[in-house]
Amino acid sequence: MAYYRIQLNDGSSRTLQAVRMRTDASSLYLEERAAGDWREVFSNPIDDVERVQRRFTENDGTWTWLQERLPAPVGGVRAW
């Protein structure tokens, strides 16, 4: 599972472990797989999210946080 750091507009941040990140028209979700179903680990209104980063482990064992683009909404409004 990947580690994600969610930074919110109010200055707070949360570091969470999840298998996937997805969005709909209004929210960001982090989810894990449990017994064949997706289970929500974290959700937040997308307008309150300032930045999402994903942690990568380098060959020497150090961590690097890279900014992630939010995925296109699933089942939501398309921006075209």
N, C-alpha and C positions, 0 to 999 in steps of 0.2 A: 504494500500500500504506500501511496505517496503522502508526503507531508505538505500541507498547504498553510500559508500564513495569510489570513484575511485582515486587511487594515480598513477600518471603518472611518467615515467622515468625522466622527466625534473624537478621533485620535486613538481610540482603543484598537487592540489587535488580538487575534486568537490564532493559535497554531493547532491544527487538527490533522488527523490521519484519515484518509478516505481513498476509495478506489477510483471514484469518478467525480467530476464537477459538471453540473448542468445548470441551465437557466430556463425560465419560462418568461413570459412577458413582464413579470413584475419581481421575480425573486431569483436568488442564487442558492443552489443546493449542493451540498457535499454528501456523497452516499457511499455506503459499503455494501458488499454482497453477503447475505446471510441466508442460509438454507434455500438457495435458489431464487431469492427475492432481493430487491434493492431496499435497503433501510437507510433512512435519513440520519445523517450525523450532525448536520448543521444546515440551517436555512436563515436567510436574511433578505429584506427588501433590497433589490439591486440598486436602487437610488442611494442607499446608505453605504454602499461599498466603494471605497476609494481605490483600493488596489488589491490584487490577488497575486501571491507569489507561490512558487513551488520549489521545494528543496531538492537539490541534486547533490549526490555524493561524488566527489572527485576521486581519481585513482589513488591519491595519497591519503584518503580518508577524511579530508576536510569537506565542509558543506558550502554550497553556493546557492543563494536564493535568486531565482530568475522570475521576472514578471511574467504572468500568464495572461493571455487574452481570454476574455469571457467567451464561452461557446455560444453559438447561435441558439436562440430560443427553440425549444422543442414543443410543438403544439401551440405556440404563441403567435404573436403578431410579427410578420416579416417586415424588415425595414427596406423595402424596395418599391 
